[in-house]
Amino acid sequence: METQRNIMNIKRTLLCLIIIGTTYSAQAQHEHKSHLSEKEDTTGHKKVDSSLVEHRMHDQMDMQNGPPMTHSYSLNLPMTRNGSGTAWLPDASPMYALMIHKKKWMYMVHGNLAIRYTKQDVGNKGTRGDGQFDAPNWIMFMGQRKVGKRGLFHFSSMVSLDRFTEGGAGYPLLFQTGESWKGLPLVDRQHPHDLISELSVGYTYALSKRADLSVYLGYPGEPALGSVAFMHRPSALPNPDSPISHHWNDGTHITFGVATLGFRYDKFKIEGSAFTGREPDENRLDFDKPRFDSYSARLSFNPNQNWAFQASQGWIKSPEPLHQDEDVNRTIVSAIYALQINEDQSLNATALWGRNKSKDHQGENALLIEGTYRIKKAHIYSRYELVQKSAEELDLNHDTYGHGLFAVNILTLGLNYDILELAKFKTALGGQVSFYKTDAILNSLYGQHPIGAQIFLRVYPTIFKGH
């Protein structure tokens, strides 16, 4: 068994090296810049070169008819508000992405890769910790163009090789729950994401500069439920781990069948979605059956460039395949903050609360507070979570552990430091430590105050700084 595990680790390491080599082979695309020069006449007054004025007018026409440098679902919002699905980030958020400009299209590529060794329960205090070499990863390719004077078409695609780098059972993460492998619930492990994690299209019509009407269709896609998914929050990007509250907030970010209708007026947006409640099955390479049996509603509010608030409610039909008779009502409230201090310093933070409630079960709550401070080449980050997990969630015997809820606390502290930049991609050396605390009755399984740790190389795009 140990030999087989070593072989699997070698295979995963080789695959990681292939991924990083492919990533570094990407080339930077051109940036468009236009200038207007002036001359002085014999009287000392400035005189504009008429040929340059005509050239600039053509440039402005090209920009009007060309690729929109705007939000994915509005011609009148900045692209920095783009989150995941149709969710909003603050306008001051950084954009880690490559831009590709064509005559009528604007394309964007972004992603994240962490080649690492992770070890949960480094002191071997309990029986539920594990360690492995792996490489959590994802990459997105998006494009948009104007349709007429007021229309905007957008498409998104997202791919993850988690199934190959993490294996079918995903990666070790104490107290994480959700989904299954080989007919058994995944507990103390984060499930891998599907190979095709998003294929979506959207169309927005600008009723005015202050109002938009939009439609979003995904197979798979993300409904209007919860905050921006952890994989796309600037406050979470340096951390390779999923939050253990993942299925309290953004567990529906890969849904096989979703349709969302949204209306924005000024600083507010209201959305409604119909989607498939069942979470992805164990085959991470196929397309699951669309059901459209679940619904959600979300209200978003960005009062200024630094804040993004949302409140949402979801009525989810049978999300877990192993508990098909259990529906979940999910409520989420979140606040995301972004501050660009100067070119070399920024602060991004997220606070959210989520609640899952099933019939004949107690409501289970989750609290998350995370932040990332970037100063030059360093990303200093932290995450605190308090999540209520039941014996059923942790796959425990009710006769032994009862029917109550266990309070799980986790505090993570980490650091990334950029060591290389090549072809618009950066590589950072990173590490983090996680401290766990839960009810004493679980000490026989997890030990008292277990600790998780990891070291990694992170590959990600540079910050897009505009024209």
N, C-alpha and C positions, 0 to 999 in steps of 0.2 A: 504493500500500500504506500509506504514511504517513497519507494522508487518511482511508482506511478505518479505521485504528487510532484516529485522533482522533475520528471519529464514534462508534466503539464506546466510547471513554472518556467522551464527552459523555453517551451513553445510560446508561452505568453510573452516572455522577454524578447524573443526574436520578432514576434509580431509587433511589439512596441517599437523596436528599432526600425522596422519597415515603415510604420506609421510616421515616425519623426523624420525619416529620410524623405518620404513623400511630401510631408508638410514643407520641409525646407526647400524643395525643388520648385515651389510656387514662386512666381516672379511678380514684382510690384507693377501696378498699372499706372498709366499716365495721369497726372493731375492737370486740370485745365486752369489757366490763369490769363486774365485779360488786363491790359493796361491802356490808359489814355494819357498821351503826352501833350504838352502845351509848349508853344513858342512865344517869345516876346517880340512885339513889333518895334519899330524905331522910336516910338513914343514911350516905350517902357511898359506898355500895357500887355497883358497876356493875350495871346491870339491862339485860338484852337485850330489845329491842323484839320481841315475839312475832310481829308481822306481818312484820317483816324476816327473822326466822328462817324463817318459812314460805316467804317469797319466795326465800331462799337455798336452801332444800331443793329448791324447784322448779328453781332454776338448776342445782343439782348433778344432778338427774335429767335435765335437758336436756343437760348435758355428757356424762352417761353414755350417753344414747341418741342424742346428736347427733354432729357430725363429730369424728373422732378427731384430736387434735393430736399424732400419733405418727409414727414411722417408717412408710414406705410398705409395709413387709413385716413389721411386728411391732407389736402393740398395747402392747408392754412395752419399747420402745426409743425414744429421742428422735428427732424428725424431722431434727435436724441431722446424723444419721448417714447420711442419704440421699446416695447418690452417683449414678452412672449405672448403668442396668440394675439389678442387684441387689447391686452392689459397695458396700462400706462406706467412709465417711469417718470421721475422729475426731468424737466428740460435741461437741468444742469448735469445730468448723468454723463459719464464718459462713454465713448463708443469704441470698443475694441474690435475693429473691423477693417477689411480692405474694401475699397470702393473701385468699381469698374464702370467707366462712362462710355456709352455708345451714343449714336445719334439720337435715338428716341428712348433708350432704356438706361436705367441706372441699376447696377447690380451690386450686391454686398455679400461678402464672405466673412463669416466669423465662426469661432469654435474654441475648444479648450481640450487639452490633453495633459494628463498627469501620469508619468511613468514612475512607479513607486513601489516601496515595500511598506505594507501596513500590518500592524500587530495590535490586536485588541486583547486587553488584559495582559500587559507586558510582565506583570509579576506572577502570572499563572495562579491567581488567587482562587479562581473558580473553574467551572467546567465548560463554560459557554463561549469562551474567547477563542480566536483563531487568527492566523496570519497568512499572508500570501503576497507574491509579486503580481502586480496587475497594472492596468492602465485605463481608468475611467476616461471616456472620451465622447465628444460629439462635434459635428461640424454642420453649419447651416449655409445654404445658398439661397439668396432672395433676389427678386427683381421687381421693378415697377416702372410704369410709364403712364403718361397722361392719355386720356381718352376724351377728345374734344377739349373744350375750354374748362369744364367743371368736373370731368370724370377722372378717376384714378384707378388703374388696375394694378394688383399686386399678387405675387405668388411667393410661397415659402416652401423650402424643403429642408429636412433635417435628417441626418444619418448618424447612427452610433454603432460602433463595433464592439460594444460591451459584451455581447454574447460570446465573442471570441476571446476578448482579453480578460473577462471576469469569469467565464464559464456560465453554465446554466443556473447555478445557485448564487451568482453574484459575488459581492465581496463582503468580508466580515465587518460588522458594525454592531456593537453591543446595543441591545434593546430595540433595534430596528425591526419592524414587522410590516407585512403586506405582500400579497401575491404568493405564488407557490412554485415548487420544483419537484417533479416526479410524484405529483399527487400529495405532497406534504407541504404544510405552510412554511414559508421562509421566515425564520425567527433568528434574530441576532445576525442577519445578513441583509444587505441592500440588493434588491433584485436588479438584474441587468435591464437596460432599456432596449426597445425593439430596434432592429436594423433600420427600418423606415419609421422614424419617429414623428415626422410631419410631412404631409403633402397637402397644401392648402392654397386656395385662391380667394381673393377679396376684391370687391368693387365699392368705391365710395363716390358719392355725388355731393358736391359742395352746393348747398342751398344758398349759402352766403358765406362771407368770411368767418362768421361766427357759428355757423350751423352746418353739420354734415349728416348724411344718412348713409350707412354702410351695411354690407352683407359679407359674411365670412363663411366659407365652406371648407371642411377638412376631412380627409380620410387617409391617415389620421390627422387630428388637429387638437386644438385646445379650446374648451368652452369658456364662457364668461363666468368663471368661478375661481375665487381666490386672488392672491396677489400675483405679480410676475413670478414665474417659476424659478426655483433656486438656481438652476443652471444659467439663468440670464440676468440675475440680479448682480449689479456691480459689488454690492456688499458681500456677496457669497462666492464670487468667481475665484478668488485665490484658494478656497477650501475645496479639496477634491471630494469630500464626503457629502452625501445627501443628509439633510436634517432628519432626525428621528421623528419629527413632526410632519414629514413629507405627506403622509396620507391624511393629515388634518388640514392641509392647505392646498398644495399643488399636485396632489396625486392624480388628478384628471388631465394633466398636461399632455398625455398621449392617449387620445380617445379615438377609436375607430368608428367615426361617423359623428360629425358635429355641424350644426348650422346655427349661426349667430346673426342677429339683427341688432344694429346699434344706432343710436341717435345722439349726436353731440350738440350741445348748445353752450358756447363760450367755454367756461372752465369745467363744465359738467358733461358726463356721458352716462347714458343708461343703456344697458344691453340685456338681451334675453337669448338663451340658447336652448336648443333641443339636442341631445347627444346620447351616446351609448354609455350606460352606466357601468357595464362590466369592464373590469380592468383587463389589460392585455393578457392573453393566455401564455402558456409555457413555451410555445413555439415562437421565438423572437424573430423569425425570418419571414413569417407569412402575414397576410392581412386578415384580421378577425372580422366576424360577421357584424355589420352595422345594425343596430337595434332601434336607436332613437326613442328610448324608453325613459329617459331622464331629462330633467329640466333645471335651469339655473337663471338667476337674475343678478345683475351687478350694477352698482352705482359708483362711478369714479369721479374724483374731484381733485384738480390740480390748482390750488389757489395762487401759486406763484411758481417760479422756475426751480425752487428748491424742494418742493413737497409734492407727493402723490399719495392720495388717500383712496381707499376703496372699501366698500362693504358689500358682501355677496351672500347669497343663499342658494344651496343646491339640494335638489330632491333626487337622490341617486338610487337607481334600481339595481339591487343585487350586485354590488361592486366586486365582492370576493367570490370566485368560482367555488371555493370550498364551503361557503356559507350562502348558498343561493337563495335561501328564504329570508335573508336579512337585508332590508333596505336601509339607507343611511340618509338622514337629514344633516347637511353640513353647513355651518355658519362660519364666515371668516371676515375679520376686520383687520386692516393693515395700514401702516404708514411707512413710506419710503422717503428718505432724505438724501439729498446730494448737494455738496458744496465744493465748488472749484476755487480753492484758495489762491493758487497761482498756477503757472504752467507745470510746476514740479510737485505740487501738493494738492491733494483732494481728499475729501471725506465722504463716504457713502455708508448709510445705515438703514436697517429695516427692523421694524417691530410689528409683530402680528399675533393675533389670537385666533385659534380655530376650535371648533367644537363639533364632534360627531355624536349623533344620537340615533340609536336603533330602537325599535319597538321592544319593550320588556327588558331593556338594558339601561344602565345609568349613562347619562351623558358624559363623554370623555373629552377633556379640555387639553389644549396645548398652547404654550406661550413660547415665542421665539424672539430674541433680541440679538442682532448681529451687526458688526461694523467692520469696515476696512479703511485704514488710513494709508494713503500712498504718499511717499516722500522720495522723490527722484527714482532710484532703482528699487526701492524697498516697498513691499506691501505688508503692513502689520495688521493682523485681523483677529477677531474673536467672535465666538458665538455661544450664547447661553440658551438652553431650552429646559422647560419644565413640562413634561408630558405625562398624562394619566394613561396607564396601560392596564388592561384587565388580564386576568389569568387566561382567558381565551385568546387574547392578542399574543401573549407570551407562550402559548401552547402548554399550559400548566393544568394539572389536575385540580378541579374545583374542590374535591374532598379534602385535599391537602392545603391548598392555598386560598380557598374561599371564593366568594363572588365579589369581593371588593375591588377597588382600584389601587394600583401601586403608583406612587409619585416618583418619576424618574427625572433626575437632574443631570445635566451634562454641561460642562464648561470647556470650550476649546480655545486654545491660544496658539497662534501660528505666525509664521514669517515666510515670505517669498523675497528673493533678491535676484534681480536680473543679472545674468552672467554673460549673455550673448544676444546679439541682434543680427538677423540675417534675412534678407528678402522680405522685409515688413513683418517678420515674426520674431518674437522674443522667447528666450529660454531662461527660466528662473529656477534657482535651487531653493527648495523649500522644505519645511518641516513643521509639524504641529504635535501638540499633546492634548489629550482629552481626559478630563476628570469626571467620573461618574459617581452618583450617590442615589441610592434607592432605599426602600423599606428593608429593615433588618431581616425580615422573613425570607428574603431572596438571597441572603449572604451565602447560603450553602450552594447556590448555583453560580453566583457571580463573584463571590468574595466580597469583602468589605472595602468599599471605595476603589473599585478597579480603575486602571489607567490604560488608555489606548494611545499609541504613538505611531508616527509614520514619517518617512523622508521621501522626497520625490523631486523629479525634474518636471517643471510645468512649461508647456509650449502654448503660446497664445498670440493673437495679432497685436500689433501696436495700436495706440490710440489714434483714431482718425481725427485730423485737425482741420478738415474743410479744405477749401481751395487754397 
